Amino acid sequence: MDGWIVLGVIVAIVVLGWLAQHFGFIDLSNKTQSSGTKGGVLGIGDEIFNPTRHEAQVELDRQTVLPAPAPVAGDGDKGVYGGKVEINLNR
């Protein structure tokens, strides 16, 4: 009977995780979408037994993710403010 309780708890956790993902409470999607292996389970072995390689991989990943380009003069506001800013001091 205890096996059914454990199985029920596992199924409940999976269903709650799926519902949380479906309704947007958590995001489990892979945002990197890069080619090559990122390690996964084997990355744990690199982190423990070969920390230099792991640190090099982390640094490589950090350098390959590019930030959004900084705005330059002449770009305009790109619709952020809609061209009109109101400051109400009577509140």
Backbone atoms as SQL, in Angstrom:
CREATE TABLE atoms (id INTEGER PRIMARY KEY, chain TEXT, resi INTEGER, resn TEXT, atom TEXT, x REAL, y REAL, z REAL);
INSERT INTO atoms VALUES
  (1, 'A', 1, 'MET', 'N', 0.818, -1.200, 0.000),
  (2, 'A', 1, 'MET', 'CA', 0.000, 0.000, 0.000),
  (3, 'A', 1, 'MET', 'C', 0.861, 1.262, 0.000),
  (4, 'A', 2, 'ASP', 'N', 2.050, 1.179, 0.668),
  (5, 'A', 2, 'ASP', 'CA', 2.917, 2.361, 0.706),
  (6, 'A', 2, 'ASP', 'C', 3.440, 2.727, -0.676),
  (7, 'A', 3, 'GLY', 'N', 3.599, 1.738, -1.535),
  (8, 'A', 3, 'GLY', 'CA', 4.056, 2.004, -2.895),
  (9, 'A', 3, 'GLY', 'C', 3.079, 2.860, -3.671),
  (10, 'A', 4, 'TRP', 'N', 1.785, 2.657, -3.452),
  (11, 'A', 4, 'TRP', 'CA', 0.769, 3.459, -4.134),
  (12, 'A', 4, 'TRP', 'C', 0.806, 4.907, -3.649),
  (13, 'A', 5, 'ILE', 'N', 1.114, 5.117, -2.377),
  (14, 'A', 5, 'ILE', 'CA', 1.196, 6.477, -1.852),
  (15, 'A', 5, 'ILE', 'C', 2.380, 7.211, -2.488),
  (16, 'A', 6, 'VAL', 'N', 3.518, 6.527, -2.572),
  (17, 'A', 6, 'VAL', 'CA', 4.695, 7.133, -3.198),
  (18, 'A', 6, 'VAL', 'C', 4.418, 7.433, -4.663),
  (19, 'A', 7, 'LEU', 'N', 3.814, 6.490, -5.359),
  (20, 'A', 7, 'LEU', 'CA', 3.463, 6.705, -6.766),
  (21, 'A', 7, 'LEU', 'C', 2.486, 7.869, -6.912),
  (22, 'A', 8, 'GLY', 'N', 1.497, 7.960, -6.023),
  (23, 'A', 8, 'GLY', 'CA', 0.534, 9.065, -6.069),
  (24, 'A', 8, 'GLY', 'C', 1.188, 10.413, -5.842),
  (25, 'A', 9, 'VAL', 'N', 2.155, 10.471, -4.912),
  (26, 'A', 9, 'VAL', 'CA', 2.861, 11.728, -4.645),
  (27, 'A', 9, 'VAL', 'C', 3.684, 12.137, -5.868),
  (28, 'A', 10, 'ILE', 'N', 4.338, 11.186, -6.496),
  (29, 'A', 10, 'ILE', 'CA', 5.140, 11.493, -7.695),
  (30, 'A', 10, 'ILE', 'C', 4.243, 11.990, -8.826),
  (31, 'A', 11, 'VAL', 'N', 3.124, 11.319, -9.031),
  (32, 'A', 11, 'VAL', 'CA', 2.190, 11.745, -10.082),
  (33, 'A', 11, 'VAL', 'C', 1.642, 13.135, -9.765),
  (34, 'A', 12, 'ALA', 'N', 1.332, 13.405, -8.505),
  (35, 'A', 12, 'ALA', 'CA', 0.815, 14.725, -8.126),
  (36, 'A', 12, 'ALA', 'C', 1.857, 15.814, -8.374),
  (37, 'A', 13, 'ILE', 'N', 3.118, 15.540, -8.077),
  (38, 'A', 13, 'ILE', 'CA', 4.172, 16.528, -8.314),
  (39, 'A', 13, 'ILE', 'C', 4.326, 16.806, -9.808),
  (40, 'A', 14, 'VAL', 'N', 4.282, 15.757, -10.615),
  (41, 'A', 14, 'VAL', 'CA', 4.396, 15.931, -12.064),
  (42, 'A', 14, 'VAL', 'C', 3.222, 16.737, -12.610),
  (43, 'A', 15, 'VAL', 'N', 2.012, 16.426, -12.164),
  (44, 'A', 15, 'VAL', 'CA', 0.820, 17.141, -12.637),
  (45, 'A', 15, 'VAL', 'C', 0.863, 18.601, -12.195),
  (46, 'A', 16, 'LEU', 'N', 1.255, 18.858, -10.946),
  (47, 'A', 16, 'LEU', 'CA', 1.344, 20.242, -10.480),
  (48, 'A', 16, 'LEU', 'C', 2.426, 21.009, -11.242),
  (49, 'A', 17, 'GLY', 'N', 3.527, 20.347, -11.543),
  (50, 'A', 17, 'GLY', 'CA', 4.567, 20.989, -12.344),
  (51, 'A', 17, 'GLY', 'C', 4.090, 21.314, -13.749),
  (52, 'A', 18, 'TRP', 'N', 3.351, 20.386, -14.340),
  (53, 'A', 18, 'TRP', 'CA', 2.824, 20.637, -15.687),
  (54, 'A', 18, 'TRP', 'C', 1.827, 21.795, -15.658),
  (55, 'A', 19, 'LEU', 'N', 0.948, 21.817, -14.660),
  (56, 'A', 19, 'LEU', 'CA', -0.031, 22.905, -14.556),
  (57, 'A', 19, 'LEU', 'C', 0.659, 24.250, -14.331),
  (58, 'A', 20, 'ALA', 'N', 1.688, 24.264, -13.482),
  (59, 'A', 20, 'ALA', 'CA', 2.416, 25.511, -13.240),
  (60, 'A', 20, 'ALA', 'C', 3.098, 25.987, -14.515),
  (61, 'A', 21, 'GLN', 'N', 3.652, 25.079, -15.299),
  (62, 'A', 21, 'GLN', 'CA', 4.260, 25.446, -16.578),
  (63, 'A', 21, 'GLN', 'C', 3.209, 25.933, -17.556),
  (64, 'A', 22, 'HIS', 'N', 2.075, 25.250, -17.601),
  (65, 'A', 22, 'HIS', 'CA', 1.014, 25.585, -18.547),
  (66, 'A', 22, 'HIS', 'C', 0.432, 26.976, -18.275),
  (67, 'A', 23, 'PHE', 'N', 0.244, 27.319, -17.008),
  (68, 'A', 23, 'PHE', 'CA', -0.362, 28.601, -16.667),
  (69, 'A', 23, 'PHE', 'C', 0.663, 29.704, -16.441),
  (70, 'A', 24, 'GLY', 'N', 1.938, 29.426, -16.624),
  (71, 'A', 24, 'GLY', 'CA', 2.955, 30.460, -16.596),
  (72, 'A', 24, 'GLY', 'C', 3.520, 30.790, -15.232),
  (73, 'A', 25, 'PHE', 'N', 3.278, 29.968, -14.232),
  (74, 'A', 25, 'PHE', 'CA', 3.857, 30.230, -12.918),
  (75, 'A', 25, 'PHE', 'C', 5.348, 29.931, -12.903),
  (76, 'A', 26, 'ILE', 'N', 5.788, 28.944, -13.680),
  (77, 'A', 26, 'ILE', 'CA', 7.201, 28.623, -13.814),
  (78, 'A', 26, 'ILE', 'C', 7.516, 28.510, -15.304),
  (79, 'A', 27, 'ASP', 'N', 8.789, 28.678, -15.640),
  (80, 'A', 27, 'ASP', 'CA', 9.207, 28.590, -17.036),
  (81, 'A', 27, 'ASP', 'C', 10.347, 27.584, -17.126),
  (82, 'A', 28, 'LEU', 'N', 10.078, 26.443, -17.719),
  (83, 'A', 28, 'LEU', 'CA', 11.077, 25.395, -17.846),
  (84, 'A', 28, 'LEU', 'C', 11.630, 25.282, -19.260),
  (85, 'A', 29, 'SER', 'N', 11.342, 26.257, -20.121),
  (86, 'A', 29, 'SER', 'CA', 11.820, 26.178, -21.497),
  (87, 'A', 29, 'SER', 'C', 13.301, 26.504, -21.561),
  (88, 'A', 30, 'ASN', 'N', 13.967, 25.934, -22.554),
  (89, 'A', 30, 'ASN', 'CA', 15.401, 26.149, -22.743),
  (90, 'A', 30, 'ASN', 'C', 15.585, 27.396, -23.595),
  (91, 'A', 31, 'LYS', 'N', 16.119, 28.442, -23.009),
  (92, 'A', 31, 'LYS', 'CA', 16.265, 29.715, -23.711),
  (93, 'A', 31, 'LYS', 'C', 17.552, 29.786, -24.539),
  (94, 'A', 32, 'THR', 'N', 18.508, 28.918, -24.268),
  (95, 'A', 32, 'THR', 'CA', 19.776, 29.036, -24.975),
  (96, 'A', 32, 'THR', 'C', 19.682, 28.483, -26.385),
  (97, 'A', 33, 'GLN', 'N', 19.097, 27.311, -26.574),
  (98, 'A', 33, 'GLN', 'CA', 18.900, 26.691, -27.889),
  (99, 'A', 33, 'GLN', 'C', 20.172, 26.706, -28.731),
  (100, 'A', 34, 'SER', 'N', 21.299, 26.397, -28.144),
  (101, 'A', 34, 'SER', 'CA', 22.536, 26.386, -28.910),
  (102, 'A', 34, 'SER', 'C', 22.903, 24.956, -29.282),
  (103, 'A', 35, 'SER', 'N', 23.719, 24.836, -30.294),
  (104, 'A', 35, 'SER', 'CA', 24.149, 23.506, -30.702),
  (105, 'A', 35, 'SER', 'C', 25.279, 23.034, -29.800),
  (106, 'A', 36, 'GLY', 'N', 25.474, 21.757, -29.758),
  (107, 'A', 36, 'GLY', 'CA', 26.520, 21.211, -28.903),
  (108, 'A', 36, 'GLY', 'C', 25.939, 20.767, -27.578),
  (109, 'A', 37, 'THR', 'N', 26.760, 20.094, -26.808),
  (110, 'A', 37, 'THR', 'CA', 26.278, 19.580, -25.536),
  (111, 'A', 37, 'THR', 'C', 26.586, 20.566, -24.426),
  (112, 'A', 38, 'LYS', 'N', 25.666, 20.733, -23.546),
  (113, 'A', 38, 'LYS', 'CA', 25.850, 21.596, -22.390),
  (114, 'A', 38, 'LYS', 'C', 26.201, 20.788, -21.160),
  (115, 'A', 39, 'GLY', 'N', 26.308, 19.504, -21.294),
  (116, 'A', 39, 'GLY', 'CA', 26.732, 18.695, -20.163),
  (117, 'A', 39, 'GLY', 'C', 25.589, 17.938, -19.543),
  (118, 'A', 40, 'GLY', 'N', 24.600, 18.630, -19.038),
  (119, 'A', 40, 'GLY', 'CA', 23.517, 17.951, -18.355),
  (120, 'A', 40, 'GLY', 'C', 24.028, 17.199, -17.154),
  (121, 'A', 41, 'VAL', 'N', 23.773, 15.920, -17.093),
  (122, 'A', 41, 'VAL', 'CA', 24.230, 15.095, -15.987),
  (123, 'A', 41, 'VAL', 'C', 25.745, 14.973, -16.001),
  (124, 'A', 42, 'LEU', 'N', 26.341, 14.906, -17.179),
  (125, 'A', 42, 'LEU', 'CA', 27.795, 14.785, -17.267),
  (126, 'A', 42, 'LEU', 'C', 28.500, 16.066, -16.839),
  (127, 'A', 43, 'GLY', 'N', 27.799, 17.196, -16.881),
  (128, 'A', 43, 'GLY', 'CA', 28.393, 18.440, -16.423),
  (129, 'A', 43, 'GLY', 'C', 28.709, 18.412, -14.944),
  (130, 'A', 44, 'ILE', 'N', 27.966, 17.629, -14.183),
  (131, 'A', 44, 'ILE', 'CA', 28.245, 17.475, -12.760),
  (132, 'A', 44, 'ILE', 'C', 29.598, 16.808, -12.575),
  (133, 'A', 45, 'GLY', 'N', 29.883, 15.814, -13.398),
  (134, 'A', 45, 'GLY', 'CA', 31.185, 15.155, -13.327),
  (135, 'A', 45, 'GLY', 'C', 32.315, 16.114, -13.647),
  (136, 'A', 46, 'ASP', 'N', 32.126, 16.981, -14.646),
  (137, 'A', 46, 'ASP', 'CA', 33.151, 17.967, -14.960),
  (138, 'A', 46, 'ASP', 'C', 33.349, 18.939, -13.801),
  (139, 'A', 47, 'GLU', 'N', 32.265, 19.335, -13.185),
  (140, 'A', 47, 'GLU', 'CA', 32.372, 20.298, -12.092),
  (141, 'A', 47, 'GLU', 'C', 33.136, 19.715, -10.908),
  (142, 'A', 48, 'ILE', 'N', 32.987, 18.424, -10.676),
  (143, 'A', 48, 'ILE', 'CA', 33.645, 17.782, -9.530),
  (144, 'A', 48, 'ILE', 'C', 35.066, 17.351, -9.873),
  (145, 'A', 49, 'PHE', 'N', 35.237, 16.624, -10.978),
  (146, 'A', 49, 'PHE', 'CA', 36.517, 15.998, -11.271),
  (147, 'A', 49, 'PHE', 'C', 37.431, 16.834, -12.156),
  (148, 'A', 50, 'ASN', 'N', 36.880, 17.806, -12.874),
  (149, 'A', 50, 'ASN', 'CA', 37.700, 18.641, -13.736),
  (150, 'A', 50, 'ASN', 'C', 37.175, 20.078, -13.653),
  (151, 'A', 51, 'PRO', 'N', 37.384, 20.756, -12.529),
  (152, 'A', 51, 'PRO', 'CA', 36.794, 22.083, -12.349),
  (153, 'A', 51, 'PRO', 'C', 37.323, 23.133, -13.321),
  (154, 'A', 52, 'THR', 'N', 38.545, 22.975, -13.795),
  (155, 'A', 52, 'THR', 'CA', 39.084, 23.952, -14.737),
  (156, 'A', 52, 'THR', 'C', 38.304, 23.929, -16.041),
  (157, 'A', 53, 'ARG', 'N', 37.973, 22.733, -16.543),
  (158, 'A', 53, 'ARG', 'CA', 37.192, 22.637, -17.767),
  (159, 'A', 53, 'ARG', 'C', 35.797, 23.197, -17.555),
  (160, 'A', 54, 'HIS', 'N', 35.220, 22.910, -16.396),
  (161, 'A', 54, 'HIS', 'CA', 33.880, 23.426, -16.102),
  (162, 'A', 54, 'HIS', 'C', 33.890, 24.957, -16.061),
  (163, 'A', 55, 'GLU', 'N', 34.885, 25.546, -15.409),
  (164, 'A', 55, 'GLU', 'CA', 34.973, 27.001, -15.344),
  (165, 'A', 55, 'GLU', 'C', 35.193, 27.607, -16.727),
  (166, 'A', 56, 'ALA', 'N', 35.983, 26.927, -17.555),
  (167, 'A', 56, 'ALA', 'CA', 36.194, 27.405, -18.917),
  (168, 'A', 56, 'ALA', 'C', 34.900, 27.357, -19.722),
  (169, 'A', 57, 'GLN', 'N', 34.098, 26.310, -19.519),
  (170, 'A', 57, 'GLN', 'CA', 32.821, 26.206, -20.224),
  (171, 'A', 57, 'GLN', 'C', 31.846, 27.280, -19.766),
  (172, 'A', 58, 'VAL', 'N', 31.830, 27.560, -18.472),
  (173, 'A', 58, 'VAL', 'CA', 30.966, 28.617, -17.945),
  (174, 'A', 58, 'VAL', 'C', 31.367, 29.962, -18.516),
  (175, 'A', 59, 'GLU', 'N', 32.665, 30.224, -18.593),
  (176, 'A', 59, 'GLU', 'CA', 33.150, 31.484, -19.163),
  (177, 'A', 59, 'GLU', 'C', 32.819, 31.580, -20.654),
  (178, 'A', 60, 'LEU', 'N', 32.958, 30.476, -21.374),
  (179, 'A', 60, 'LEU', 'CA', 32.604, 30.465, -22.796),
  (180, 'A', 60, 'LEU', 'C', 31.114, 30.744, -22.982),
  (181, 'A', 61, 'ASP', 'N', 30.283, 30.127, -22.165),
  (182, 'A', 61, 'ASP', 'CA', 28.843, 30.384, -22.240),
  (183, 'A', 61, 'ASP', 'C', 28.527, 31.843, -21.932),
  (184, 'A', 62, 'ARG', 'N', 29.221, 32.401, -20.944),
  (185, 'A', 62, 'ARG', 'CA', 28.978, 33.797, -20.573),
  (186, 'A', 62, 'ARG', 'C', 29.360, 34.739, -21.708),
  (187, 'A', 63, 'GLN', 'N', 30.425, 34.434, -22.415),
  (188, 'A', 63, 'GLN', 'CA', 30.882, 35.307, -23.493),
  (189, 'A', 63, 'GLN', 'C', 30.066, 35.161, -24.764),
  (190, 'A', 64, 'THR', 'N', 29.408, 34.028, -24.962),
  (191, 'A', 64, 'THR', 'CA', 28.642, 33.843, -26.189),
  (192, 'A', 64, 'THR', 'C', 27.244, 34.423, -26.103),
  (193, 'A', 65, 'VAL', 'N', 26.744, 34.666, -24.911),
  (194, 'A', 65, 'VAL', 'CA', 25.422, 35.280, -24.770),
  (195, 'A', 65, 'VAL', 'C', 25.612, 36.784, -24.842),
  (196, 'A', 66, 'LEU', 'N', 25.082, 37.381, -25.889),
  (197, 'A', 66, 'LEU', 'CA', 25.274, 38.806, -26.099),
  (198, 'A', 66, 'LEU', 'C', 24.110, 39.595, -25.510),
  (199, 'A', 67, 'PRO', 'N', 24.399, 40.712, -24.862),
  (200, 'A', 67, 'PRO', 'CA', 23.325, 41.545, -24.341),
  (201, 'A', 67, 'PRO', 'C', 22.649, 42.309, -25.475),
  (202, 'A', 68, 'ALA', 'N', 21.530, 42.907, -25.162),
  (203, 'A', 68, 'ALA', 'CA', 20.836, 43.738, -26.152),
  (204, 'A', 68, 'ALA', 'C', 21.708, 44.946, -26.468),
  (205, 'A', 69, 'PRO', 'N', 21.690, 45.399, -27.707),
  (206, 'A', 69, 'PRO', 'CA', 22.532, 46.550, -28.050),
  (207, 'A', 69, 'PRO', 'C', 22.074, 47.814, -27.322),
  (208, 'A', 70, 'ALA', 'N', 23.028, 48.619, -26.910),
  (209, 'A', 70, 'ALA', 'CA', 22.719, 49.864, -26.216),
  (210, 'A', 70, 'ALA', 'C', 22.142, 50.863, -27.208),
  (211, 'A', 71, 'PRO', 'N', 21.217, 51.689, -26.756),
  (212, 'A', 71, 'PRO', 'CA', 20.664, 52.701, -27.666),
  (213, 'A', 71, 'PRO', 'C', 21.716, 53.748, -28.002),
  (214, 'A', 72, 'VAL', 'N', 21.644, 54.268, -29.208),
  (215, 'A', 72, 'VAL', 'CA', 22.567, 55.309, -29.644),
  (216, 'A', 72, 'VAL', 'C', 21.773, 56.560, -29.976),
  (217, 'A', 73, 'ALA', 'N', 22.465, 57.666, -30.025),
  (218, 'A', 73, 'ALA', 'CA', 21.809, 58.935, -30.333),
  (219, 'A', 73, 'ALA', 'C', 21.181, 58.865, -31.720),
  (220, 'A', 74, 'GLY', 'N', 19.977, 59.378, -31.832),
  (221, 'A', 74, 'GLY', 'CA', 19.282, 59.387, -33.107),
  (222, 'A', 74, 'GLY', 'C', 18.333, 58.225, -33.299),
  (223, 'A', 75, 'ASP', 'N', 18.319, 57.270, -32.377),
  (224, 'A', 75, 'ASP', 'CA', 17.393, 56.142, -32.493),
  (225, 'A', 75, 'ASP', 'C', 15.955, 56.546, -32.185),
  (226, 'A', 76, 'GLY', 'N', 15.766, 57.597, -31.423),
  (227, 'A', 76, 'GLY', 'CA', 14.424, 57.971, -31.004),
  (228, 'A', 76, 'GLY', 'C', 14.019, 57.146, -29.794),
  (229, 'A', 77, 'ASP', 'N', 12.794, 57.347, -29.344),
  (230, 'A', 77, 'ASP', 'CA', 12.347, 56.628, -28.149),
  (231, 'A', 77, 'ASP', 'C', 11.745, 55.266, -28.480),
  (232, 'A', 78, 'LYS', 'N', 11.575, 54.940, -29.757),
  (233, 'A', 78, 'LYS', 'CA', 11.050, 53.653, -30.209),
  (234, 'A', 78, 'LYS', 'C', 9.703, 53.321, -29.573),
  (235, 'A', 79, 'GLY', 'N', 8.896, 54.346, -29.342),
  (236, 'A', 79, 'GLY', 'CA', 7.548, 54.122, -28.828),
  (237, 'A', 79, 'GLY', 'C', 7.466, 53.836, -27.350),
  (238, 'A', 80, 'VAL', 'N', 8.539, 54.024, -26.630),
  (239, 'A', 80, 'VAL', 'CA', 8.513, 53.727, -25.200),
  (240, 'A', 80, 'VAL', 'C', 7.571, 54.684, -24.487),
  (241, 'A', 81, 'TYR', 'N', 7.677, 55.962, -24.800),
  (242, 'A', 81, 'TYR', 'CA', 6.836, 56.952, -24.146),
  (243, 'A', 81, 'TYR', 'C', 5.700, 57.441, -25.034),
  (244, 'A', 82, 'GLY', 'N', 5.678, 57.045, -26.246),
  (245, 'A', 82, 'GLY', 'CA', 4.644, 57.513, -27.156),
  (246, 'A', 82, 'GLY', 'C', 4.804, 58.982, -27.502),
  (247, 'A', 83, 'GLY', 'N', 5.952, 59.570, -27.203),
  (248, 'A', 83, 'GLY', 'CA', 6.199, 60.953, -27.557),
  (249, 'A', 83, 'GLY', 'C', 5.646, 61.960, -26.579),
  (250, 'A', 84, 'LYS', 'N', 5.008, 61.524, -25.493),
  (251, 'A', 84, 'LYS', 'CA', 4.375, 62.455, -24.568),
  (252, 'A', 84, 'LYS', 'C', 4.632, 61.983, -23.148),
  (253, 'A', 85, 'VAL', 'N', 5.167, 62.887, -22.319),
  (254, 'A', 85, 'VAL', 'CA', 5.412, 62.582, -20.919),
  (255, 'A', 85, 'VAL', 'C', 4.622, 63.564, -20.076),
  (256, 'A', 86, 'GLU', 'N', 3.826, 63.041, -19.147),
  (257, 'A', 86, 'GLU', 'CA', 3.034, 63.892, -18.259),
  (258, 'A', 86, 'GLU', 'C', 3.491, 63.688, -16.828),
  (259, 'A', 87, 'ILE', 'N', 3.705, 64.813, -16.123),
  (260, 'A', 87, 'ILE', 'CA', 4.049, 64.760, -14.711),
  (261, 'A', 87, 'ILE', 'C', 2.956, 65.511, -13.964),
  (262, 'A', 88, 'ASN', 'N', 2.222, 64.804, -13.111),
  (263, 'A', 88, 'ASN', 'CA', 1.135, 65.399, -12.360),
  (264, 'A', 88, 'ASN', 'C', 1.595, 65.617, -10.921),
  (265, 'A', 89, 'LEU', 'N', 1.718, 66.888, -10.511),
  (266, 'A', 89, 'LEU', 'CA', 2.207, 67.210, -9.172),
  (267, 'A', 89, 'LEU', 'C', 1.078, 67.462, -8.178),
  (268, 'A', 90, 'ASN', 'N', -0.172, 67.366, -8.599),
  (269, 'A', 90, 'ASN', 'CA', -1.307, 67.652, -7.717),
  (270, 'A', 90, 'ASN', 'C', -1.713, 66.471, -6.856),
  (271, 'A', 91, 'ARG', 'N', -1.101, 65.338, -6.966),
  (272, 'A', 91, 'ARG', 'CA', -1.511, 64.168, -6.195),
  (273, 'A', 91, 'ARG', 'C', -0.955, 64.188, -4.822);
